[in-house]
Amino acid sequence: MFDYKSVGLEKEDLQAMYKWMDLGRKIDERMWLLNRAGKIPFVISCQGQEAAQIGMAYAMEEGDISSPYYRDLALVTYLGMTPLETMLSAFGKRDDISSGGKQMPSHFSKREKGILSQSSPVGTQIVHAVGAALALKMDNKSNIAMTTVGEGSSNQGDFHEGLNFAGVHDLPFICVIENNKYAISVPNSLQYGAEKLSDRAIGYGMHGETVDGNDPIAMYKAMKEARERGLNGGGSTLIEAMCTRMTAHSSDDDDKYRTKEERDELKSLDCNLRFKEFLLEEGIIDNNWLSEIEKEHKDIINQATKEAEKAPYPSPEETYTHVYEEGSINNG
């Protein structure tokens, strides 16, 4: 782990980081159980990427704008989406703040927390975040806009268009590639020829670096420096966070394209387990503290699940609300 004291963090900060990482993991695990029980339709997991997400989130400030991608459950939970709001979305209930129960799970959105809504096509959130960064610069705001993508999205046209525009205009913009080594079933070796995706930054005239995404402290450092750079006239930043995808691509995916050796190795690469062991070794937490956190998170998630399950579904009449042209279901 990176030296936390050298970046201005205290033991209490590391405890808080682990709490948020664990909460994200526990919500994710509950959603898998609900899916396998036939209660929610779909899960696309954050497991293995919590360290990167909480590390970057911990460096953000109120007023910053985020344009996340579908694996960012831990990130958006830290930024202000509650477990209940996540569960309402997973169940497709009327009170889902992201879409009123119309969108697939993991299409996060919370306007008052600066979390932009997203589309299903990968990479489209990049240009949205760049546009937000331009607005922040034009309004002389002391905030940044950031987006996250999987490494697969870095091969889409929106990635080039967005980063090129951000580089040309020296925007307070940060793009984090959460590189979990698979674009669904396609390994990195068949996705790109470069050694590091962060090397692409030089072509856009911005700073780029590759970071251990399993280390939340290293991610915090990279994000904090990127934020300061963007606000002090240093332009945009491209961060490649090397992560591990602990699950199949989604609840609808067969993970057989990974070898048995790869799947067996996953537990040893678990960022939550790694960070927990580090905190125990450093005496920053103990088993009693862990037991209290586990109980607290279990109670929170049980309550959120219970409330979401009881909440009403949208009515058929609501099918045509919040679309381009609102009308009646009986219009013919």
C-alpha positions as CSV (number, residue, x, y, z in Angstrom):
1,M,0.0,0.0,0.0
2,F,1.1,3.6,-0.7
3,D,2.3,5.5,2.3
4,Y,-0.9,7.1,3.5
5,K,0.8,9.7,5.7
6,S,2.7,11.2,2.8
7,V,-0.6,12.2,1.1
8,G,-2.1,13.7,4.2
9,L,-4.4,10.9,5.2
10,E,-4.9,9.8,8.8
11,K,-5.9,6.4,10.3
12,E,-9.5,7.6,10.5
13,D,-9.5,8.2,6.8
14,L,-8.4,4.6,6.1
15,Q,-11.1,3.3,8.3
16,A,-13.6,5.4,6.4
17,M,-12.3,4.1,3.1
18,Y,-12.7,0.5,4.2
19,K,-16.2,1.1,5.5
20,W,-17.3,2.5,2.1
21,M,-15.5,-0.3,0.2
22,D,-17.3,-2.9,2.4
23,L,-20.7,-1.2,2.1
24,G,-20.4,-1.2,-1.7
25,R,-19.4,-4.9,-1.7
26,K,-22.2,-5.9,0.6
27,I,-24.8,-4.1,-1.4
28,D,-23.4,-5.8,-4.5
29,E,-23.5,-9.3,-2.9
30,R,-27.1,-8.7,-1.8
31,M,-28.1,-7.9,-5.3
32,W,-26.6,-11.1,-6.6
33,L,-28.6,-13.1,-4.0
34,L,-31.8,-11.2,-5.0
35,N,-31.1,-12.0,-8.7
36,R,-30.5,-15.7,-8.1
37,A,-33.8,-15.7,-6.1
38,G,-35.6,-14.3,-9.1
39,K,-36.5,-11.0,-7.4
40,I,-34.4,-8.6,-9.5
41,P,-33.6,-9.0,-13.2
42,F,-30.0,-8.1,-13.5
43,V,-26.7,-7.4,-11.7
44,I,-23.5,-6.0,-13.1
45,S,-20.9,-6.1,-10.4
46,C,-18.4,-3.7,-8.8
47,Q,-16.7,-6.5,-7.0
48,G,-12.9,-6.1,-7.3
49,Q,-13.1,-2.4,-8.2
50,E,-14.1,-0.9,-4.9
51,A,-10.6,0.3,-4.0
52,A,-10.3,2.3,-7.2
53,Q,-13.7,3.7,-6.8
54,I,-13.5,4.8,-3.1
55,G,-9.9,6.0,-3.5
56,M,-11.0,8.4,-6.3
57,A,-14.2,9.4,-4.6
58,Y,-12.4,10.3,-1.4
59,A,-10.5,13.0,-3.3
60,M,-13.6,14.6,-4.7
61,E,-15.2,17.7,-3.3
62,E,-18.8,19.0,-3.0
63,G,-19.8,20.5,-6.3
64,D,-17.7,18.2,-8.5
65,I,-19.6,16.4,-11.2
66,S,-19.4,12.7,-11.9
67,S,-20.4,10.8,-15.0
68,P,-20.0,7.1,-13.8
69,Y,-20.2,3.8,-15.6
70,Y,-22.3,0.8,-14.7
71,R,-19.8,-0.9,-12.3
72,D,-19.5,2.2,-10.1
73,L,-21.7,1.1,-7.3
74,A,-19.2,1.9,-4.6
75,L,-18.3,5.2,-6.1
76,V,-21.9,6.5,-6.3
77,T,-22.7,5.2,-2.8
78,Y,-19.9,7.3,-1.5
79,L,-21.0,10.3,-3.6
80,G,-24.5,10.2,-2.1
81,M,-26.8,7.4,-3.6
82,T,-28.3,5.6,-0.6
83,P,-28.6,1.8,-0.4
84,L,-32.4,2.2,-0.6
85,E,-32.1,4.3,-3.8
86,T,-29.9,1.6,-5.3
87,M,-32.4,-1.2,-4.3
88,L,-35.4,0.7,-5.6
89,S,-33.6,0.9,-9.0
90,A,-32.6,-2.8,-8.8
91,F,-36.3,-3.8,-8.2
92,G,-37.5,-1.3,-10.9
93,K,-39.8,0.5,-8.5
94,R,-41.7,3.8,-9.0
95,D,-39.5,5.7,-6.5
96,D,-36.3,4.8,-8.3
97,I,-34.6,8.3,-8.5
98,S,-32.6,7.3,-11.6
99,S,-35.5,6.5,-13.9
100,G,-38.7,5.9,-12.0
101,G,-38.3,2.2,-12.5
102,K,-37.8,2.3,-16.3
103,Q,-34.1,1.9,-16.7
104,M,-31.9,-1.2,-16.1
105,P,-30.2,-1.5,-12.8
106,S,-26.8,0.3,-12.4
107,H,-27.7,3.2,-14.6
108,F,-26.9,5.6,-11.7
109,S,-28.2,9.2,-11.4
110,K,-28.7,11.7,-8.6
111,R,-28.9,15.3,-9.8
112,E,-28.5,16.9,-6.4
113,K,-25.2,15.0,-5.8
114,G,-23.8,15.9,-9.3
115,I,-24.2,12.3,-10.6
116,L,-25.2,12.5,-14.2
117,S,-27.6,10.0,-15.7
118,Q,-26.1,7.5,-18.2
119,S,-27.0,5.6,-21.3
120,S,-26.5,1.9,-21.9
121,P,-24.1,2.3,-24.9
122,V,-20.6,2.3,-23.4
123,G,-18.5,5.4,-23.5
124,T,-21.3,7.9,-24.1
125,Q,-20.8,9.3,-20.6
126,I,-17.3,10.6,-21.5
127,V,-18.6,13.5,-23.7
128,H,-21.2,14.4,-21.1
129,A,-18.5,14.8,-18.5
130,V,-16.4,16.9,-20.9
131,G,-19.4,19.1,-21.5
132,A,-19.9,19.5,-17.8
133,A,-16.2,20.4,-17.4
134,L,-16.5,23.1,-20.1
135,A,-19.5,24.6,-18.3
136,L,-17.5,24.6,-15.0
137,K,-14.7,26.4,-16.7
138,M,-16.9,28.9,-18.4
139,D,-18.6,29.7,-15.0
140,N,-15.3,30.0,-13.2
141,K,-16.3,27.2,-10.7
142,S,-13.7,25.7,-8.4
143,N,-14.8,22.2,-9.3
144,I,-13.9,19.4,-11.7
145,A,-15.9,17.0,-13.8
146,M,-14.9,13.3,-14.0
147,T,-15.9,10.2,-15.7
148,T,-15.1,6.5,-15.4
149,V,-15.0,3.9,-18.1
150,G,-13.9,0.3,-18.6
151,E,-10.9,-0.3,-20.8
152,G,-13.3,-1.6,-23.5
153,S,-14.8,1.9,-23.8
154,S,-11.4,3.4,-24.4
155,N,-11.6,1.9,-27.9
156,Q,-14.9,3.8,-28.7
157,G,-15.1,7.0,-30.7
158,D,-16.6,8.9,-27.8
159,F,-13.3,8.3,-25.9
160,H,-11.2,10.0,-28.5
161,E,-13.7,12.8,-29.2
162,G,-14.1,13.6,-25.5
163,L,-10.5,13.5,-24.5
164,N,-9.4,15.4,-27.6
165,F,-11.8,18.2,-26.8
166,A,-10.8,18.3,-23.1
167,G,-7.1,18.5,-24.1
168,V,-7.7,21.3,-26.6
169,H,-9.5,23.4,-24.1
170,D,-7.5,22.5,-21.0
171,L,-10.6,21.6,-19.1
172,P,-10.9,20.6,-15.4
173,F,-11.6,17.1,-16.5
174,I,-10.5,13.7,-15.2
175,C,-11.1,10.4,-17.0
176,V,-10.5,7.2,-15.0
177,I,-10.2,3.9,-16.9
178,E,-11.0,1.1,-14.6
179,N,-9.0,-1.5,-16.4
180,N,-10.3,-4.9,-15.2
181,K,-8.6,-6.7,-18.1
182,Y,-11.8,-7.9,-19.8
183,A,-14.3,-6.1,-22.1
184,I,-17.1,-8.7,-21.4
185,S,-15.2,-11.7,-22.7
186,V,-12.4,-10.0,-24.7
187,P,-9.0,-9.9,-22.9
188,N,-6.7,-6.9,-23.1
189,S,-4.5,-8.7,-25.6
190,L,-7.2,-8.5,-28.1
191,Q,-8.4,-4.9,-27.2
192,Y,-5.4,-2.7,-27.7
193,G,-1.7,-2.9,-28.7
194,A,-0.3,-0.4,-26.2
195,E,1.5,-1.4,-23.0
196,K,-0.4,1.2,-21.0
197,L,-3.6,3.0,-21.9
198,S,-2.4,6.0,-20.0
199,D,0.2,6.5,-22.7
200,R,-2.6,7.7,-24.9
201,A,-2.8,10.9,-22.8
202,I,0.2,12.4,-24.6
203,G,-1.7,12.5,-27.8
204,Y,-4.3,14.7,-26.2
205,G,-1.9,17.0,-24.5
206,M,-2.8,15.9,-21.0
207,H,-1.2,14.2,-18.1
208,G,-1.5,10.4,-17.9
209,E,-0.6,7.8,-15.4
210,T,-1.2,4.1,-14.5
211,V,-2.1,3.4,-10.9
212,D,-2.6,0.2,-8.8
213,G,-6.4,0.2,-8.7
214,N,-6.3,-2.3,-5.9
215,D,-4.8,0.3,-3.6
216,P,-7.3,3.0,-2.5
217,I,-4.5,5.2,-1.1
218,A,-2.6,5.2,-4.5
219,M,-5.9,6.0,-6.2
220,Y,-6.6,8.9,-3.8
221,K,-3.2,10.4,-4.4
222,A,-3.6,10.2,-8.2
223,M,-7.1,11.7,-8.1
224,K,-6.2,14.4,-5.6
225,E,-3.3,15.5,-7.8
226,A,-5.4,15.4,-10.9
227,R,-8.1,17.5,-9.3
228,E,-5.5,20.1,-8.2
229,R,-4.0,20.1,-11.7
230,G,-7.3,20.7,-13.3
231,L,-8.2,23.6,-11.0
232,N,-4.8,25.3,-11.3
233,G,-4.6,25.5,-15.0
234,G,-2.8,22.2,-15.6
235,G,-5.5,20.8,-17.8
236,S,-7.1,17.3,-17.9
237,T,-5.8,14.0,-16.7
238,L,-6.2,10.4,-17.8
239,I,-5.8,7.8,-15.1
240,E,-5.6,4.1,-15.8
241,A,-6.5,2.1,-12.7
242,M,-5.5,-1.5,-12.9
243,C,-8.3,-3.5,-11.3
244,T,-9.6,-7.1,-11.0
245,R,-13.1,-8.1,-12.1
246,M,-14.1,-10.6,-9.4
247,T,-17.3,-11.9,-11.1
248,A,-18.6,-12.7,-14.5
249,H,-19.4,-9.7,-16.7
250,S,-22.9,-9.7,-15.4
251,S,-25.6,-12.0,-14.0
252,D,-26.4,-13.0,-17.6
253,D,-22.8,-14.0,-18.4
254,D,-21.0,-17.3,-18.5
255,D,-17.5,-16.9,-17.2
256,K,-16.0,-19.9,-18.9
257,Y,-13.8,-17.8,-21.2
258,R,-11.5,-17.3,-18.1
259,T,-9.3,-20.3,-17.3
260,K,-9.8,-22.2,-14.1
261,E,-6.4,-20.9,-13.0
262,E,-7.6,-17.3,-13.5
263,R,-10.8,-17.9,-11.6
264,D,-9.0,-19.6,-8.7
265,E,-6.6,-16.6,-8.4
266,L,-9.4,-14.1,-8.0
267,K,-9.7,-14.3,-4.2
268,S,-6.0,-13.5,-3.8
269,L,-6.5,-10.4,-5.9
270,D,-9.5,-9.1,-3.9
271,C,-8.9,-5.5,-3.2
272,N,-11.2,-5.5,-0.1
273,L,-9.5,-8.4,1.4
274,R,-6.1,-7.0,0.7
275,F,-6.9,-3.6,2.3
276,K,-8.5,-5.2,5.3
277,E,-5.4,-7.3,5.9
278,F,-3.2,-4.2,5.6
279,L,-5.3,-2.3,8.1
280,L,-5.2,-5.3,10.6
281,E,-1.4,-5.6,10.2
282,E,-1.0,-1.8,10.9
283,G,-3.3,-2.0,13.9
284,I,-5.6,0.6,12.3
285,I,-8.6,-1.8,12.8
286,D,-9.2,-4.9,14.8
287,N,-11.7,-7.8,14.6
288,N,-14.1,-6.2,17.0
289,W,-14.3,-3.1,14.8
290,L,-14.9,-5.3,11.7
291,S,-17.7,-7.1,13.5
292,E,-19.4,-3.9,14.3
293,I,-19.1,-2.7,10.7
294,E,-20.4,-5.9,9.3
295,K,-23.5,-5.7,11.6
296,E,-24.1,-2.1,10.7
297,H,-23.9,-2.8,7.0
298,K,-26.1,-5.9,7.3
299,D,-28.8,-3.9,9.1
300,I,-28.6,-1.0,6.6
301,I,-28.9,-3.4,3.6
302,N,-31.7,-5.5,5.2
303,Q,-33.7,-2.4,5.8
304,A,-33.1,-1.0,2.3
305,T,-34.1,-4.4,0.7
306,K,-37.2,-4.7,2.8
307,E,-38.4,-1.1,1.9
308,A,-37.6,-1.5,-1.8
309,E,-39.3,-4.9,-2.0
310,K,-42.5,-3.4,-0.5
311,A,-42.4,-0.2,-2.6
312,P,-45.0,0.1,-5.5
313,Y,-44.1,-0.5,-9.1
314,P,-44.8,2.2,-11.7
315,S,-48.4,2.1,-13.1
316,P,-49.0,1.4,-16.7
317,E,-50.1,5.0,-17.2
318,E,-46.5,6.1,-16.2
319,T,-45.1,4.4,-19.3
320,Y,-45.2,7.6,-21.3
321,T,-44.0,10.0,-18.7
322,H,-40.4,11.5,-18.8
323,V,-40.0,10.7,-22.4
324,Y,-39.7,13.0,-25.5
325,E,-43.4,13.4,-25.8
326,E,-45.7,12.7,-23.0
327,G,-49.1,11.2,-23.7
328,S,-51.6,8.5,-22.7
329,I,-51.2,4.8,-22.9
330,N,-54.6,4.7,-24.7
331,N,-53.5,7.1,-27.5
332,G,-53.3,4.2,-30.0
